Amino acid sequence: MSEYGDWPLKRLMTEVVGSGHKSADDMTREQATDAMRRILDDEPDHTTLGAFWLANRWKRNTPEELGAYLDVIAEDVEAYAPDCDPVDCGANYDGKGRSAILGVGAGLVAAAAGTPVVAHSGDRVPTQKQDAYKHVLDELGVETELAPEESAAMTDEVGFGFYYQPNVAPRLHALEARRGQMGVRTFVNTIETLVNPANASTHLGSFYHLPYAVRIIETFQQTESAAVDRVIMFQGMEGYDDIRPGSTTVAVWNEGDDEVEDFTIETPEYGMDFEEDDLGVDDVAADSATITSEVLRGDRDDQFADAIALNAAFRIFAREDCETLDEGLELAREAIDSGAAAATLDDLQAF
C-alpha cells in the first residue's frame, strides 16, 4: 500500500472514528486525505467502506475532514471554466420527490437578467434517487450529458450551464453502486454538491439548520482547491436550492470575513405568500419542466411564478449583481415580462 499513507480504513475504524457516537475522534487532514484516496481507488473492502461511512455519519464530519475529502475529489474533477464567472448552484444530487424543482427556471431568469448560472447533478444518485436538475432539463429537451468544455460553452452562450456528474467526476460517480447499498446518506452526498466544475467564485446552496450552513462555509475555508470566495445559503425545500416559503434564514460569507452573517427574511414580503405545500407536484421532473416553460413564457402568473422570481433574485443577489433582494426581484420580473427569459430558454433548448 505504498501508494497511500499509513491510514487504511480499517485502522481508522479501530483507532480513530469507529468507537461510537460519543467517543470517536476526529481525523486529521492527513488521515481524511488518505481515506478519500483509497475510497476513490476502490481499495477498501466493501464491508469496511460501509462501516467507515456509517462511523462518519454518527460522529459528524468536521470542516477539516470535509475539506480534505473535497480536495482529493478535486484532483479527479474535469473542471472547465466558462469565460464568465457564474453562480455555482449546489443542490442535493439525490433529488426532490414532492415539490417542483424551481432552479432551472430561476437560473434562466437570472441569466436573462445578466447573471450567469451553472447547475450540476447526477442521474438519480443514492439514497433517495429522486428527480434533480438533469431530469427537468431532459424533459425540456435540453442536452445534459455534455463534456465539461461543452457545459462551459453552454454557460457562455446561454448564460445558464449544466455540468453532468459522470463526465465531471467519473471516479466519484463510480461510487454510486456502493452508496446505493448503504440505505442512508453519507458524506459523499454533501461533498458532491460542493464540487465546483465551472471554477465559480460564488456558491449558492441550501440548508435545514444554520449550523449546517456554517459547517459548509467552514469547509470551503478549509479547502486548498476551491476557488469560492463568496457563499450564500438559505433554507431550502426538501434540502434543495429552492427557497422555503415563510420565515427563512439566509447565511452570507465573503472571503476575508471573520464570521458568517445571517439574517431572516419573510418571503411574503417578496411575493411568496403561500405555503410549501402549494408548490407540490405529482410528477416532479415533467411538471417542473412544464411550470418552467409556462412561467418563462409568461403563460402563468401564480405561486410558481412568484417562487421562480424570488429564487432568481437570490441568484442575482448571490453574484452581487444587485445590492438588495428587492432590486434582484425587480430585475427578475423584468426579465420575464420583457420576454428575455423565454428567449434564454429557447437558446438553451437550441444549444
Order of alpha helices (4+ residues) and beta strands (2+ residues): alpha-alpha-alpha-alpha-beta-alpha-beta-alpha-alpha-beta-alpha-alpha-alpha-alpha-beta-alpha-beta-beta-beta-alpha-alpha-alpha-alpha
